[in-house]
Amino acid sequence: MHFSALAVVFALTAASTQAKCADVALVLAIDASGSISDADFYVQTAGYYAALNHPEVLASLKAAGTVDLAAVFWADSAFKPQVIGWHRIEQAADARHFAKQLVAETRVVSGSTDIGVGINAALDLFQQPGRCADRAIIDISGDGRASVFARRPNHGALAPSRKRALDLGVVINALAITTEYVGLGDYYAKYVAGGIGSFVIEVDSFETFHLAITRKIARELLSGVVRDGPERQAPG
C-alpha cells in the first residue's frame, strides 16, 4: 500500500498498538447547532443510518479496503462535542452496529454554528495514539455559516481549524443543507471543504438528506470514482 504523508505522521506509534492501518479513516461531523431543530437532528441521524445500510455504501465500504469510522456531533464551542469513537468496518454488520449508535445518541449540544469545533474534534480523533490511515477524511454537514463573533476564549474559529486539517493532509468534504441560506454551497466550497479531491454536495431539504448523504459517503470512500450529481470541486 502507498502511504501518504498523513499516514506517516499518524503511524509513528501504530506498529505496537494497531495490527493494521486503515485504507480510509472517515469521521462524520454532524451539525447539532441551534439552527437544527430536534426533528431535523433526528432526520439527520436517520439519514446516516439509512446511508450506512444502503447497498451502494456497503459496496463502497467493501471496495475501499480497511475502513475506520467515527462521528462527532458539533455545535457551540461552549459544549464539548459528542463523540462516537473509532469502529473498524469489516462487514455489513459492523456498519449496522455503528449506524445504530448514531441514531441512539441523545443530543446534548446546541447553540452557535462553530464549524471549527467539529473539524478540531475530528482531527483529535485522527491524532489519537496508534491511529494511522492512508486517507483521512472529514465528512461535515451543516445548514449555516460559521459563527463569526468570538464570545468565548475557546471559540472554535473555522479558518485555523481548516488550516490545521490541510496541514495534516486531511480532506474535508461538505454537505451544505441549503434550507436557510442562499449560496451556502459556495460558502462551504470556499471556506470549509479542502484537500486533494475535496467536494461539496448541496441538499435543499431535510426530506432528501438521506439520499444526499448516501451519495456523498459512497463517493468519498472511493474518491477516484466520479459519479453524476450536483457536486462541486472545492479549492485548496
PyMOL commands that set and color helices and strands:
alter all, ss='L'
color gray80, all
select helices_A, chain A and resi 5-10+14-17+38-52+55-64+92-104+115-126+158-168+184-191+206-221
alter helices_A, ss='H'
color red, helices_A
select strands_A, chain A and resi 22-31+67-74+82-89+133-142+171-177+199-203+232-233
alter strands_A, ss='S'
color yellow, strands_A
deselect
rebuild
show_as cartoon
